[in-house]
Amino acid sequence: MQKILSASEIRAADQFTIEHEPIASIDLMERASLAFVEEFLRYIKPNTSVNVICGPGNNGGDGLAIARMLLARGFEVSCFLVNVAAKLSEDCSVNLERLKKVTEVKLVDSLSDLELLNGVIIDAIFGSGLNRSVTGLAAEVIVKANDSGLPIVSVDMPSGLMADEVSLKGVIIKASGTITFQLPKLSFLVPESGRYVGEWYAVDIGLSTEFIRRQTSRHSLIDTAYVSGVLPVRGKFGHKGSYGRVQLVAGSLGKMGAATLCGEACLKSGAGLLTIHVPGVGLNVVQTVLREAMATVDECETHICDIPVMTNADVICVGPGLGTNKETALALEKLLQETKVPMVIDADALNIIAETPALLEHIPEGSVLTPHVGELERLVGKQPEGLARVRKIIEISVTNRLVVVLKGAHSAVSDESGQVFFNTTGNSGMATAGSGDVLAGVIAGLMAQGLSGKEAAISGVFLHGMAGDLAKNKVGKTSLMASNLLNELHQAFSNVTITSLF
């Protein structure tokens, strides 16, 4: 999986590459700028006017090189250099002189000097080295760019945003998209700072793979190669017992849909046998909607009062549509105290545990918790921002030997060692009722087949998100429903499965 490095580590990777490739710093900047331009051209119409706004550092140097390259490709380019420093960086100065040979560079001494063309803005004011809030003329320029109504594409990262923390003081470019160099920044992956980034695209600028491999980052991006490598292979002589037994405890009056969504996802993810424990009102529902599942019926009609422990279950999934009735809470507490089977704990099961946090100690090691932001904050209290929430899931994982999936855009999976894996699939159409129930079923189905909680959680969020992307292509984001995810799971699995004759 691809590591996420800090801004200082990326700078060190730059320097290592310069020294060991070897390559001159100005030539590495040229390579990075060319990579930006090639990606930029994938999304822009040839007749679009381009405003490139540059700062005095190396991010500005990138912008000046980008302006030169776009001019060479026939674009109408207006390039501005914001006069906020007495001295330019060495590479910025070199690229300024190169650009002056082919066009005028407009020096911005006051806001009135920034006369923008209609078209698009390329933001190259400040890069990842920024460590304080933007003030003065640069802040005025950022406000004018944001207020222009023009789409903004940031070079490496939006000006004013921090790379490694969520610090939203001062003004920040609100980018429509960001083309970042080599690796995304940590702040791209959480909602409070990520909303300034827009869609991001990482372009390879040839930084040393040896250097990156030697870094010990706690954060990584999930990729297809990892998922392909851990998914179970179905043998020719396998039978339903070979692929695991899942006990699903789910549903209450008015919430049986959650149980069926979760159950179908579990089976579509390869589990061999599924038994759903439901309240009385749920029997006809699951037997009609999910004919492949077996069912056990609770003694209570509208909610679950007692949870029988299936002695042959490989994994227990509990929570979808469960409700938080007092009798249900007592039944869950009893289950946690009696079972040693790894679990997937979702939805109302998490809300019940939040009322009695000591129950965390009874969850079997290697189990997976799947909270969304609200459920997490019921467990651990209100958090100021996304990276603070990530630190909390690490704390839960390490302290209790559990895996935690913090759901959302770029869902974060923390494991028992404190490593965090961010998802790279999915879209905002998946922010819909039942989506989380499907995810819980996918993870449970994978665990039943022998994947560890970590492997199942990482693979589950990736496949779930891929199913969402496939569904988006068919029905769009607005109309996407959880049932559309179920319809695309088969293709998601096919996309990442390595086929072989042997």
N, C-alpha and C positions, 0 to 999 in steps of 0.2 A: 504494500500500500504506500501511497505517496505521503511523505512527511510534510507537516506544516511547520515552517521555521519562523523564528522571530525576525524582526527587522534587522537586528544586529547580526544574526546568523546569516541572513541573506547578504548583507554587506561583506561579511567574512567569506562567503562563497564567491562573491564577485572578485575579491582580492586574491583568493586561492586560484581561481580560474585565470586571472591575469598573470599570476606568477608561474603557474604550472602548465598552462596550455602550450606555450605562453601566448598571450595576446595583449596588445596595447589597450589601455583603458578606453581610449577614443574609439577603437575598433569594436570593442565589446558593446559600447553604446550604439554604434552603427548597426551592429547585429540585432540588438534589442529593438531599436527603432524600426528596422526592416520587418521584424517579426510582428510588431504592432501594426504596421501598415498593411501587411498581408492579411491579418485578421480583420482589421477595420474595413478593408475592401470587400469582405464577404457580406457586409451588412449595409453598405452605403451605395446609393445610386451614383453613376459616373458624373452626372451634371450637378452634383450637390456642392454648394459653396461651403468652405471650411474656415472657421476661425480657430486659430491655434493660440492659446494664451499660455505664455511661458513665464516661469520664475527664474531666479538667479542661480539655482543649483543644478545638479545633474538631472533632475526631473525636467527642468527647463531645457537642458541640453538635449534630452530625448525629444522634447517638443519641437525644437528648432530643426533637428534632423528629420523628424516626421514631416514638418512643413515642406522641407526641401524635396523629400521623396514624393509627396503628394503633388507638388508643382510639376515634377518630372513626369508624372502620370496624367497631366492635363487638367488637374483640378484648379478651380479658382480658390486661392488661399490668401487669407489675411492673417499675418502673424504679429502678435503683440508680445513685447517683453516688459513685464511689470517691474518698475524701477523701485525695488524695496531693499536693495543691498548695494553697498559701495563697490563690491567686487563680485564678479561672476566666478563660479567654479571653473577650473581649467578646461574641462571638456565642454562646458556650456559656452565658454568664450571661443573655443575652436569652432564649434558648430554655428555660432553667431556669425563669425567671419565667413564661413562657407555659404551660409544662407544669404548674406548680404551681396554675394557675387551674382545672385540670380533674382533677388527681389528686395524690396524695402522691408525692414523690420521696424514696426512702429513702437517707439518707446512710450510707455504709459507712466507719466509723471502725476497725472490726476485722472479722475474717473472720466472726465470729458474726452480724454484721449482714446478711450475704448469704444470705438465705433464698429459695432458688430454687423457683419453681413447676415442676411437670412440664410439659413442652412443648418449647420451643425457646429457645435463648439467642441474642440479638443482641449481638455484641461490638463496642462502640464506645469502647474504653478508650484506645487510642493508634492514630494513623494513620500516614501515610507520613513524617511529620516526625521520627519517632523515630530517634535516632542513638547510642543506648547500650543496654546490656542492662537489662531490667526487674528491679528489686529491690524489697524491702520489701513493703508491703501490696499493691501492684498485682501483684507476683509471686505472692503468696498467693492473690489473687483469680483469677488466670489458672489456677493449679494446680487450684483448686476447680472452676472452670468445666470444665476438661479432664477432671477426675475425675468429673464429675456424670453422665456417660453420656448427656447430652442433646445433640442436634445443635446445632452452633454455626454461625451465619452471621455473617461478619465484614463490617463496614462499611469499604469501600475496601481494607483489607488486614488480615490477622490481627495482633492486638496483639503486639508483641515482635519481629516480623519486620522486617528492613530491606528497603527498596524496591530498592536498586541494588547490593546485594552479598549474598553468602551468609555471613551471620554468625549462627551458631546458639547463641551463648553466652546463658546465662540462660534464662528460661522464655518460651514462645511459645504463643499460642492455636493449637490444632489444629482448624482449621475444617473443617466438612463442606462448606461452600461460601463463596465470597467474592463479594460484589457490589461491584465496583470502579468508581470514577468516571472516565469518559471513556476511559481507556486502561489496559491492564494494566501492572503493574510488571515490570521485568526479572527480579526474583527469582522471579516466578510460573512462569517458563518453564524452570527447571532442577530436577532431581529433589530435591536436598538441601533446598532451601527450598520448592519447589513442593508438597511433601507436606503442608505446613502449611496450604496454601491451599484444598485440596479442589477441587471444580469452581469455576471462576471465570466471572463474567459481567460484561462491561463495559457500563455504561449511560451514555448521552449526557446530560451535564448542561449542555450549551450553552456549553462553553468556546470561546474564539475560534478558529475554523478558520484565520483569517489568521495568528495567532500560531503555532499548531502547524505550519502549512505552512512558516513561516520557519525553524524549528529544523532543525539539521543532525545529527540522530541517526544513529548507526551501525547502530541496530537497528530492524527493521520486522517487521510481521506480514503474512504472505502472505494474499491475498484472491482471491475469484473474479474480480474485475475484471482483475487483472493476468494471471491464467492465461487468461482468455477473450481477452485482447488479444494474447497471443503464440502461441497454438495455431495450427498451420498450417491454411490453408483448402484443401480438396481441390477442385481445378478439374474442370470437366466433362470435359475431354479429357486428364486425367492418366492415367498408366499406372503399373504397378508400379515401373518404373525412376524415375518422378518422385518417389517417396516414400522413396527411400534404400535403401542396402544395408548390412546389419549383419553383421559377422563376430563370432560368439560363440565364445569359447574357454572350455570349461566341462566339468566332469565328471571322475570317476575311479571306480574300483571301489567300489560301494556308495553313490555320491553322484550318480547320474545324474538323480535327481529334481530337484536344484537346476538342472541344465541345462535341463530341460524347462519348469520353472516360469518361468525367466528368458526362455527363447525364446518361450513363448506370450505372456508379458506384452509382449515386444517387438513381436510381430505385432499384438496387440490394441491397441497404442498407435499403430498406423498405419504401421509400417515396411513398405516394399514388398517387400523380399527379405531373407531371413535364411539365412545359412550357419553351421552349428554345427560346430566342429572338436572331435571327441571321441576318446577312446581306443577301442581295438577293442571293448571290452565295451559301449560306449555306442551303437554304430551301430544295432542292432536296437531299442534303447529309443527313440531319438529318431525313427527312421523309423516306429515304430509309434504312439508317443504324440503326436508332433507332425508330422503328415503334410504340413503346409504348408512345413516347413523343408527345406532341402538340408543335406547333411552331408559333411564330409571326415573321413577316418579317420587317426588318428595311427599311426605305426609301432609304438608300444608298446600292449600289450593292456590294462593296468590303470590307466595314468596317461598323461599327455601328456608326450612327450619332445621334440617339435619343433612349432613353430607356424608354418605357412606364412603369409606376408604376402599378404593379398588386395589386389591393386593397385587394385581398383575399390571397395573398401569405403569408406563414408562415415564409419563409426564402428566401433571395435572394443571389444567388451565382454569382459572377462576376469575370471575368478575364481570364479563360483559352482560349488561342488563340486569345485574344481580339485585340492585336496590340496597338500601342501608337499614332495612328493618332490624329492630333489636334482636329478634330471634335469628335472623341471618348472620348478624355480627357474631353472636355466640357460636353459631355453627362453624363459621370461618375460624374463629379462635380455636375451637376444638380440633378442626382439621389441621391447623398449623402445629398444634401440640402433638398430634398423633402421627403425622406422615413424615417420612424421610425422602419421599419422591421429589425430584426437582419440579419446580412449578413455574408457570407464567402467570403473573398477577397483574390484573388490569382493572381499569374503570372503578366500579363501586367497591371492589375488594381493596383497592388502594385507599379509597375514602374511609372505609371501615378501619383500616390499619392506622390512618392518620388520626383517628379518634383515640387509638390506644397504641402509641408509638412503640411500646415495649414488645409488641407482636413482631416487629422487625427481627428481633433476636431469635424467633422461632422459625423463620423462613429457612427452608433447607438451602445449604450452600450451593452455589451455581445456578440458583433460580434467577428468573428474569422479571424485573419490574418494568412496566411500560407506561409511565405517567406522561400526560401532557403538562403544560406549564401550570395550570390551575391545580392539578392533582399533586404535582411536586411541591407546590408552595403550601398546600394543606399538610403535607408531610414534614416540611422543614421550615416553614415560615416564608414570608414575603422576601423576595430578593430584589436588589436594585436594578440588575440587568442580566443579560444572557450569560456572560462569562462567570458571574457569581453563581448562577444556576448550575453551570457546568462543574464548578468547584464543589457544589453540594452533591451532585450525583457521584462524583469521585469519592467523596467522603462516605456516602452510603455504601458504595461498592466495596471499598477497602475495609471499612469497619465490619461489615456484615458478610463479606465474601459473596457478594451478589453481583449480578449484571443489571445495569439500569439503562433503559432507553428513554431519553428525553425527547418526546415527539415534537415535530414541527418542521419548518423548512430546515434542511440540513440536520435531520435528527441526529442526536449525539448518543453514542453507546459507550458507557464506561464499564471497564472490567475490574476484576478483583485486584489487579496490580496497579490500578490507577491510570491506565491508558485510556484515551478517548478517541473514538473513531466517528468521523462526521460523514453523513450520507451525501451522495452526489446525484441521486435520482429523485424524481418526484416534482410536483408542481402545486400551485395554489388551488387548483380544482379539487385537490384531495382534502381540503378543509371542509369536510362535509360529514354529516351524521353517518356513523357506521364504519368509517375508514379505520379507526383504531381497533374496532372489533376484528376486522379482516387481518390487520397486522398481528394481533395476538394469536389468531388462528394459524397464520403462517409460521410464526416462531415456534408454537407448540408442535406443529406438524414436523418441523425440522428437528426439534429436540427428540421427538419420538423415534426418529430414524438414527439416533446416535450422535448427533451434533451436540457439542457442549453448549451451555447457555450463551457464552460469548460468540461462538461460531454461528449459532442459530439467530441471535439478535442482529449481528452484523449482516448476515446474509438476508435475514428477513426484511430489514428496513430497505435494503438495496433492491430486492425483488419486488417488494410492495410498491416502492417508488417507481420502479420501471413499469410495473403494471399500470400505475397512474399515468405515466407518460404515454404509454400505448393507448390508454383510454382517452386521454386528452386529444390525441391525433384523430380519434374517431368521433368523439362527441363534443369536444371543446371543454374548456375549464368550467364554464358556467353550468352546464348541464351534467357534469360528471357526478355520478352517484357511487356509493360503495359497491353496489352490485356490478358496476362496470369494472371495478378492480378485479372482482372474481372472474369476470369474463376474459380478462387478459392475463391472468396468472400463468396459464399454460404457456403462453408465448414468452413471458418473462423468463420462465425456467428454461425454455428452449434456447433463448438468446445467450444464456450463460453456461449452458451445459456443453461440455467437451465431448464430441462424439468420436467413437473409435470402432474399428472392426473387431477389436479384441476385448 
